[in-house]
Amino acid sequence: MRVESVVEVEWTKVMSGDRLVKFTYLDLPEGKAFLTAQIAGHEVVYSVILQHVDHPFSREGVEHHFAYECPPLSN
């Protein structure tokens, strides 16, 4: 029996504008990945399933994926 390693990572980062954002990354079967982002104090969780993951997991890649949903605060 072959057991495949599954990457599951959760972290928080202070984005520009002092927003605290919680990110998650989870490997799914068949080379897919599940990503989430949630701004602290908000009920909305942004999520996406990537159908093809061409590169290894990177926090920067996940954070970049949600740049539109979690933009910097303007003054």
N, C-alpha and C positions, 0 to 999 in steps of 0.2 A: 504494500500500500504506500503510495507516494503522497506526502503531505506538502502542499505548497504553502510558502510563507505569505501571509497577508499583511499588507501595510495598512495600519490604522493610526492616524496621527491627529491630535487636537492641540491647538495653541492659540494664544491671544497676542495681539499686536496693537500698539498705539499708532494709529494712522494720523496723517497730517490733520490739524484741526483738533487734536486731542481726543479723537474718537477711539474708543477701545472696541476692537472687532475680534470675535471668536471665529476661527476657521477650523474646518475638519476636512480630512482626506481619507477615503476608504477605498481600497482595492475591491473590485467586484469580479465575479467570474468572467471568463471570455475576454480578458484584456480591457475591461471597462473600469471606470472610477467614479465615485460619488463625492462631490465637493459641496461644502456648505460655508456660508458666512452669515454672521449675525452681529449687528451693531448693538453694543451694550445698552440696555434700557428699552430696546425695541422688541416687539413681539414677532416681527417678521423674520423668517429665516430664509435666505436666498439659497437655492440648491440647484444643482445640475448633475446629470449623469453624462459623463463623457463616453462616447461609444468606442473611441479608439485612443488609447494612451500611447503616444509614440516615444515618449522619453521617460526616464525615471522620475519619481516623485520629487518635487521641489516646493518648498514653502513659497518662494517667490513666484513660481508659476501659478499656484492656487490664488495667491493674493492678487496677481495681475488679472486673473480671470474675472474677479469681482470688482475691478477698478470702477466700472460704470455704476454698480449698485451701491458702492461705498466710497463716493467721491470725497475729496477734502471739503471741509466747511469753509464757506467764504465769509469774510469779515463784514 
